[in-house]
Amino acid sequence: MLKKIVPSAVKLLSALLLLAIGLGQPVSAQEAAPPLPTTTLPATVQPPGGIPNLPVTPLAPIDKMAEQAQRELFEAAERGNATGASSATAIPGGPIVTTTGRKTTFAAPKVEDPAGWPKDSQRKLAVMEVSFGGTIETVMFELYANDAPMTVSNFMDNCETGSYNGLAFHRAIENFIVQTGDPLTSDEGARDRWGTGGESKTVPAEIKRTHRKGAVAMGRRSDKVNPGRKSNGYQFYFSLGNYGSMDGKYTVFGQVVSGIETLEKISNMPVDGNDCPIARIEIKSIKVIDHKGPLYATQQDTGDSRKYSKPAAAKGFFERFIERVW
């Protein structure tokens, strides 16, 4: 009798189990967990409003993200409202951080006033004439021959051979940098390749100086293809702020002493999708001279910048003639 009951009970339990499964009841914990679904990002993102699909933007390299964050921080500081008490902290070897309420600004130590240069001091001074807005404007910058001797020597060779004459500014980012020196910019028909020229010649890295406002530095290719951080043999740029995030990455070989307002105006010009000024802004000439003693200020003072008169050695025949006449 027991033998008949057991098979019947087993059949009954089996039927009940199948019924439970069919009704969606949970099964035994002994069941293996299903594999987790594989999540893949779509190739495109569909924005609202029926805008066509846009490609997914890849994450930027860490150093580029840090650079962008630093830049946004400086810009936000400039726009902030000063409220409450202020405090200043000096970071050894770095910029001065000043906090006023919710506003934080960064400032590198002030550049030495050229009007106060000792009378017996000797300096390499580059005098750059820029065709801008229908006029010729002058930008002067000191060259750091002691800290970047190979870079300065290469730059002087380019100036002496007239390599920069007639080249355009091919990159302008408001209140960040303006860049020039690409040999391809002599040709308007090659505009789509501007910024890629001058790679046939490189200069070893000489990374010592920092990116304070007015710093002059050489452009270069990325670390991925240029781990030694060699400079491009021609392209150079001007820093329009104190950007510590760029320190240790590019060779700084000079410092603007007059004409920073001209460079700031260039950075504010309308640009295309490649940050290239739409209107042609051109270098007419760059002359490097040996300058002794101080520079003398003109009557023009614009905000925190001051214009200085060109040394006699940098003046052309016409300029000297006009000075004698007047």
Salt bridges, closest charged atoms under 4 A:
GLU75 OE2 - ARG71 NE 3.29
GLU112 OE1 - ARG123 NH2 3.79
ASP113 OD2 - ARG306 NH1 3.66
GLU129 OE2 - LYS310 NZ 2.64
GLU137 OE2 - LYS265 NZ 3.08
GLU142 OE2 - ARG123 NH1 3.07
ASP147 OD2 - ARG209 NE 2.60
GLU188 OE1 - ARG191 NH2 3.39
GLU188 OE2 - ARG280 NH1 2.73
GLU199 OE2 - ARG221 NE 3.71
ASP223 OD1 - ARG220 NH1 2.88
ASP223 OD2 - ARG229 NH2 2.83
ASP247 OD1 - HIS211 ND1 3.05
GLU261 OE2 - LYS307 NZ 3.82
GLU264 OE2 - LYS213 NZ 2.95
GLU282 OE1 - ARG280 NE 2.68
GLU282 OE2 - LYS284 NZ 3.54
ASP290 OD1 - LYS124 NZ 2.64
ASP301 OD1 - ARG306 NE 3.56
ASP304 OD2 - LYS213 NZ 3.87
GLU319 OE2 - LYS310 NZ 2.63
GLU323 OE2 - LYS315 NZ 2.45
